[in-house]
Amino acid sequence: ENADKTVLEKLHTILKAYPGTCLGYLHLLVPGSTETVLQLPEELKLTVSEGMIREVNGLLGYPAVDTRCSEATLAPKKKNFQDRKKRKFNVA
């Protein structure tokens, strides 16, 4: 149990060293029994990098990091001042 706590504390230290905007999830597995998925808190949003992956995998002793990318979405186009200048107004 102390070994597990030590590993989680070291993992926490590693993740804090890579702050960013990506959500992180921790999968806890008990082989043949259960899997629990925890979303990391907002203050542990991550920047995924080769260094972070190497450190986490090294700590755990196997390729534990899995990254997923989602499609980027564009913000709605805003009308700009130039568009308004092109309009003609009739004054009677």
TIVO-2410 file (N, C-alpha, C; in nm, 3 decimals):
# residues 92
REC num residu      c1      c2      c3 atome chaine
REC   1      E   0.083  -0.120   0.000     N      A
REC   1      E   0.000   0.000   0.000    CA      A
REC   1      E   0.087   0.126   0.000     C      A
REC   2      N   0.192   0.130   0.081     N      A
REC   2      N   0.281   0.246   0.082    CA      A
REC   2      N   0.350   0.264  -0.053     C      A
REC   3      A   0.384   0.152  -0.118     N      A
REC   3      A   0.446   0.160  -0.250    CA      A
REC   3      A   0.351   0.225  -0.349     C      A
REC   4      D   0.222   0.188  -0.345     N      A
REC   4      D   0.122   0.247  -0.433    CA      A
REC   4      D   0.109   0.397  -0.407     C      A
REC   5      K   0.109   0.434  -0.281     N      A
REC   5      K   0.097   0.576  -0.245    CA      A
REC   5      K   0.220   0.653  -0.295     C      A
REC   6      T   0.337   0.595  -0.281     N      A
REC   6      T   0.460   0.660  -0.327    CA      A
REC   6      T   0.458   0.679  -0.478     C      A
REC   7      V   0.412   0.578  -0.552     N      A
REC   7      V   0.403   0.589  -0.698    CA      A
REC   7      V   0.304   0.699  -0.736     C      A
REC   8      L   0.190   0.706  -0.670     N      A
REC   8      L   0.091   0.810  -0.701    CA      A
REC   8      L   0.146   0.949  -0.669     C      A
REC   9      E   0.220   0.962  -0.562     N      A
REC   9      E   0.280   1.092  -0.529    CA      A
REC   9      E   0.383   1.132  -0.633     C      A
REC  10      K   0.464   1.037  -0.680     N      A
REC  10      K   0.562   1.067  -0.785    CA      A
REC  10      K   0.493   1.101  -0.916     C      A
REC  11      L   0.385   1.030  -0.947     N      A
REC  11      L   0.308   1.059  -1.068    CA      A
REC  11      L   0.251   1.200  -1.061     C      A
REC  12      H   0.198   1.237  -0.946     N      A
REC  12      H   0.144   1.372  -0.926    CA      A
REC  12      H   0.252   1.478  -0.951     C      A
REC  13      T   0.370   1.454  -0.898     N      A
REC  13      T   0.482   1.548  -0.916    CA      A
REC  13      T   0.517   1.562  -1.064     C      A
REC  14      I   0.522   1.450  -1.136     N      A
REC  14      I   0.553   1.454  -1.279    CA      A
REC  14      I   0.446   1.534  -1.354     C      A
REC  15      L   0.320   1.503  -1.329     N      A
REC  15      L   0.211   1.570  -1.402    CA      A
REC  15      L   0.208   1.720  -1.375     C      A
REC  16      K   0.237   1.760  -1.251     N      A
REC  16      K   0.239   1.903  -1.218    CA      A
REC  16      K   0.349   1.978  -1.296     C      A
REC  17      A   0.451   1.906  -1.339     N      A
REC  17      A   0.562   1.968  -1.412    CA      A
REC  17      A   0.527   1.995  -1.558     C      A
REC  18      Y   0.410   1.951  -1.604     N      A
REC  18      Y   0.370   1.970  -1.744    CA      A
REC  18      Y   0.232   2.035  -1.753     C      A
REC  19      P   0.216   2.157  -1.701     N      A
REC  19      P   0.084   2.221  -1.705    CA      A
REC  19      P   0.044   2.258  -1.848     C      A
REC  20      G  -0.086   2.252  -1.874     N      A
REC  20      G  -0.133   2.285  -2.008    CA      A
REC  20      G  -0.284   2.296  -2.012     C      A
REC  21      T  -0.342   2.257  -2.125     N      A
REC  21      T  -0.486   2.273  -2.146    CA      A
REC  21      T  -0.559   2.141  -2.170     C      A
REC  22      C  -0.487   2.029  -2.170     N      A
REC  22      C  -0.548   1.899  -2.198    CA      A
REC  22      C  -0.599   1.832  -2.071     C      A
REC  23      L  -0.719   1.778  -2.079     N      A
REC  23      L  -0.773   1.700  -1.968    CA      A
REC  23      L  -0.693   1.571  -1.954     C      A
REC  24      G  -0.679   1.525  -1.832     N      A
REC  24      G  -0.610   1.399  -1.807    CA      A
REC  24      G  -0.700   1.303  -1.733     C      A
REC  25      Y  -0.680   1.176  -1.757     N      A
REC  25      Y  -0.757   1.071  -1.691    CA      A
REC  25      Y  -0.662   0.966  -1.637     C      A
REC  26      L  -0.694   0.913  -1.523     N      A
REC  26      L  -0.615   0.809  -1.461    CA      A
REC  26      L  -0.700   0.683  -1.458     C      A
REC  27      H  -0.649   0.576  -1.519     N      A
REC  27      H  -0.718   0.447  -1.521    CA      A
REC  27      H  -0.651   0.357  -1.417     C      A
REC  28      L  -0.728   0.315  -1.319     N      A
REC  28      L  -0.678   0.223  -1.217    CA      A
REC  28      L  -0.735   0.085  -1.246     C      A
REC  29      L  -0.647  -0.012  -1.268     N      A
REC  29      L  -0.690  -0.146  -1.307    CA      A
REC  29      L  -0.658  -0.248  -1.199     C      A
REC  30      V  -0.754  -0.333  -1.172     N      A
REC  30      V  -0.732  -0.452  -1.091    CA      A
REC  30      V  -0.757  -0.566  -1.189     C      A
REC  31      P  -0.649  -0.630  -1.240     N      A
REC  31      P  -0.664  -0.731  -1.346    CA      A
REC  31      P  -0.768  -0.837  -1.311     C      A
REC  32      G  -0.855  -0.863  -1.408     N      A
REC  32      G  -0.959  -0.964  -1.391    CA      A
REC  32      G  -1.072  -0.922  -1.300     C      A
REC  33      S  -1.070  -0.795  -1.254     N      A
REC  33      S  -1.171  -0.753  -1.157    CA      A
REC  33      S  -1.239  -0.623  -1.201     C      A
REC  34      T  -1.170  -0.510  -1.185     N      A
REC  34      T  -1.234  -0.381  -1.211    CA      A
REC  34      T  -1.139  -0.283  -1.278     C      A
REC  35      E  -1.199  -0.181  -1.334     N      A
REC  35      E  -1.127  -0.065  -1.386    CA      A
REC  35      E  -1.201   0.059  -1.337     C      A
REC  36      T  -1.127   0.152  -1.280     N      A
REC  36      T  -1.184   0.278  -1.235    CA      A
REC  36      T  -1.115   0.389  -1.312     C      A
REC  37      V  -1.195   0.482  -1.369     N      A
REC  37      V  -1.140   0.594  -1.445    CA      A
REC  37      V  -1.168   0.722  -1.368     C      A
REC  38      L  -1.062   0.795  -1.340     N      A
REC  38      L  -1.074   0.923  -1.270    CA      A
REC  38      L  -1.029   1.036  -1.361     C      A
REC  39      Q  -1.111   1.142  -1.371     N      A
REC  39      Q  -1.068   1.261  -1.444    CA      A
REC  39      Q  -0.983   1.344  -1.349     C      A
REC  40      L  -0.866   1.386  -1.397     N      A
REC  40      L  -0.779   1.469  -1.314    CA      A
REC  40      L  -0.844   1.607  -1.297     C      A
REC  41      P  -0.818   1.674  -1.186     N      A
REC  41      P  -0.878   1.805  -1.161    CA      A
REC  41      P  -0.826   1.911  -1.258     C      A
REC  42      E  -0.900   2.021  -1.268     N      A
REC  42      E  -0.865   2.132  -1.358    CA      A
REC  42      E  -0.721   2.178  -1.340     C      A
REC  43      E  -0.673   2.182  -1.215     N      A
REC  43      E  -0.537   2.230  -1.190    CA      A
REC  43      E  -0.431   2.132  -1.237     C      A
REC  44      L  -0.472   2.016  -1.287     N      A
REC  44      L  -0.377   1.920  -1.343    CA      A
REC  44      L  -0.400   1.899  -1.492     C      A
REC  45      K  -0.451   2.002  -1.561     N      A
REC  45      K  -0.457   1.993  -1.707    CA      A
REC  45      K  -0.314   1.988  -1.757     C      A
REC  46      L  -0.292   1.918  -1.867     N      A
REC  46      L  -0.157   1.883  -1.910    CA      A
REC  46      L  -0.118   1.937  -2.046     C      A
REC  47      T   0.013   1.946  -2.066     N      A
REC  47      T   0.073   1.959  -2.197    CA      A
REC  47      T   0.142   1.826  -2.222     C      A
REC  48      V   0.098   1.756  -2.324     N      A
REC  48      V   0.159   1.627  -2.353    CA      A
REC  48      V   0.288   1.651  -2.430     C      A
REC  49      S   0.394   1.589  -2.383     N      A
REC  49      S   0.524   1.602  -2.450    CA      A
REC  49      S   0.598   1.470  -2.439     C      A
REC  50      E   0.702   1.457  -2.520     N      A
REC  50      E   0.784   1.336  -2.513    CA      A
REC  50      E   0.843   1.318  -2.374     C      A
REC  51      G   0.883   1.429  -2.310     N      A
REC  51      G   0.940   1.423  -2.176    CA      A
REC  51      G   0.842   1.369  -2.075     C      A
REC  52      M   0.718   1.420  -2.080     N      A
REC  52      M   0.615   1.374  -1.986    CA      A
REC  52      M   0.586   1.226  -2.007     C      A
REC  53      I   0.572   1.186  -2.131     N      A
REC  53      I   0.544   1.046  -2.162    CA      A
REC  53      I   0.658   0.957  -2.112     C      A
REC  54      R   0.781   0.998  -2.138     N      A
REC  54      R   0.898   0.921  -2.095    CA      A
REC  54      R   0.903   0.908  -1.943     C      A
REC  55      E   0.877   1.019  -1.872     N      A
REC  55      E   0.881   1.015  -1.725    CA      A
REC  55      E   0.773   0.925  -1.666     C      A
REC  56      V   0.651   0.937  -1.717     N      A
REC  56      V   0.540   0.855  -1.664    CA      A
REC  56      V   0.565   0.708  -1.695     C      A
REC  57      N   0.601   0.678  -1.819     N      A
REC  57      N   0.627   0.539  -1.856    CA      A
REC  57      N   0.744   0.482  -1.776     C      A
REC  58      G   0.846   0.563  -1.754     N      A
REC  58      G   0.961   0.519  -1.674    CA      A
REC  58      G   0.923   0.490  -1.530     C      A
REC  59      L   0.840   0.575  -1.474     N      A
REC  59      L   0.795   0.555  -1.336    CA      A
REC  59      L   0.717   0.425  -1.323     C      A
REC  60      L   0.626   0.402  -1.418     N      A
REC  60      L   0.537   0.286  -1.407    CA      A
REC  60      L   0.598   0.158  -1.464     C      A
REC  61      G   0.702   0.173  -1.545     N      A
REC  61      G   0.771   0.055  -1.597    CA      A
REC  61      G   0.708  -0.009  -1.719     C      A
REC  62      Y   0.615   0.060  -1.781     N      A
REC  62      Y   0.553   0.010  -1.904    CA      A
REC  62      Y   0.493   0.129  -1.979     C      A
REC  63      P   0.458   0.111  -2.108     N      A
REC  63      P   0.400   0.222  -2.185    CA      A
REC  63      P   0.257   0.253  -2.140     C      A
REC  64      A   0.245   0.337  -2.040     N      A
REC  64      A   0.117   0.363  -1.975    CA      A
REC  64      A   0.042   0.482  -2.035     C      A
REC  65      V   0.111   0.572  -2.104     N      A
REC  65      V   0.048   0.694  -2.153    CA      A
REC  65      V  -0.016   0.669  -2.289     C      A
REC  66      D  -0.142   0.707  -2.299     N      A
REC  66      D  -0.218   0.698  -2.424    CA      A
REC  66      D  -0.276   0.836  -2.450     C      A
REC  67      T  -0.251   0.891  -2.566     N      A
REC  67      T  -0.304   1.024  -2.597    CA      A
REC  67      T  -0.412   1.012  -2.704     C      A
REC  68      R  -0.508   1.100  -2.695     N      A
REC  68      R  -0.618   1.106  -2.793    CA      A
REC  68      R  -0.633   1.249  -2.838     C      A
REC  69      C  -0.650   1.268  -2.964     N      A
REC  69      C  -0.672   1.402  -3.018    CA      A
REC  69      C  -0.817   1.414  -3.060     C      A
REC  70      S  -0.872   1.533  -3.042     N      A
REC  70      S  -1.007   1.557  -3.089    CA      A
REC  70      S  -1.001   1.664  -3.197     C      A
REC  71      E  -1.102   1.667  -3.279     N      A
REC  71      E  -1.109   1.760  -3.389    CA      A
REC  71      E  -1.119   1.903  -3.338     C      A
REC  72      A  -1.041   1.990  -3.395     N      A
REC  72      A  -1.049   2.132  -3.359    CA      A
REC  72      A  -1.175   2.192  -3.421     C      A
REC  73      T  -1.236   2.287  -3.352     N      A
REC  73      T  -1.353   2.355  -3.407    CA      A
REC  73      T  -1.320   2.503  -3.422     C      A
REC  74      L  -1.372   2.561  -3.526     N      A
REC  74      L  -1.349   2.703  -3.553    CA      A
REC  74      L  -1.455   2.787  -3.485     C      A
REC  75      A  -1.412   2.900  -3.434     N      A
REC  75      A  -1.507   2.995  -3.376    CA      A
REC  75      A  -1.585   3.059  -3.490     C      A
REC  76      P  -1.709   3.103  -3.463     N      A
REC  76      P  -1.786   3.171  -3.568    CA      A
REC  76      P  -1.713   3.296  -3.615     C      A
REC  77      K  -1.722   3.321  -3.746     N      A
REC  77      K  -1.655   3.437  -3.804    CA      A
REC  77      K  -1.725   3.564  -3.757     C      A
REC  78      K  -1.646   3.659  -3.712     N      A
REC  78      K  -1.700   3.788  -3.668    CA      A
REC  78      K  -1.698   3.885  -3.784     C      A
REC  79      K  -1.799   3.970  -3.789     N      A
REC  79      K  -1.800   4.075  -3.890    CA      A
REC  79      K  -1.699   4.180  -3.849     C      A
REC  80      N  -1.627   4.228  -3.946     N      A
REC  80      N  -1.528   4.331  -3.911    CA      A
REC  80      N  -1.568   4.466  -3.968     C      A
REC  81      F  -1.496   4.567  -3.930     N      A
REC  81      F  -1.525   4.703  -3.970    CA      A
REC  81      F  -1.517   4.720  -4.122     C      A
REC  82      Q  -1.426   4.653  -4.189     N      A
REC  82      Q  -1.410   4.665  -4.333    CA      A
REC  82      Q  -1.538   4.624  -4.406     C      A
REC  83      D  -1.607   4.521  -4.357     N      A
REC  83      D  -1.731   4.478  -4.419    CA      A
REC  83      D  -1.836   4.588  -4.414     C      A
REC  84      R  -1.842   4.664  -4.306     N      A
REC  84      R  -1.940   4.770  -4.291    CA      A
REC  84      R  -1.910   4.887  -4.385     C      A
REC  85      K  -1.783   4.914  -4.410     N      A
REC  85      K  -1.746   5.026  -4.497    CA      A
REC  85      K  -1.787   5.002  -4.640     C      A
REC  86      K  -1.800   4.877  -4.682     N      A
REC  86      K  -1.833   4.845  -4.820    CA      A
REC  86      K  -1.981   4.863  -4.850     C      A
REC  87      R  -2.064   4.868  -4.750     N      A
REC  87      R  -2.208   4.883  -4.770    CA      A
REC  87      R  -2.239   5.027  -4.812     C      A
REC  88      K  -2.336   5.040  -4.901     N      A
REC  88      K  -2.379   5.173  -4.943    CA      A
REC  88      K  -2.511   5.205  -4.875     C      A
REC  89      F  -2.520   5.327  -4.827     N      A
REC  89      F  -2.641   5.370  -4.762    CA      A
REC  89      F  -2.703   5.481  -4.846     C      A
REC  90      N  -2.832   5.471  -4.872     N      A
REC  90      N  -2.903   5.574  -4.946    CA      A
REC  90      N  -2.965   5.672  -4.846     C      A
REC  91      V  -2.937   5.799  -4.868     N      A
REC  91      V  -2.992   5.901  -4.782    CA      A
REC  91      V  -3.089   5.983  -4.867     C      A
REC  92      A  -3.213   5.994  -4.822     N      A
REC  92      A  -3.314   6.066  -4.900    CA      A
REC  92      A  -3.329   6.207  -4.851     C      A
***
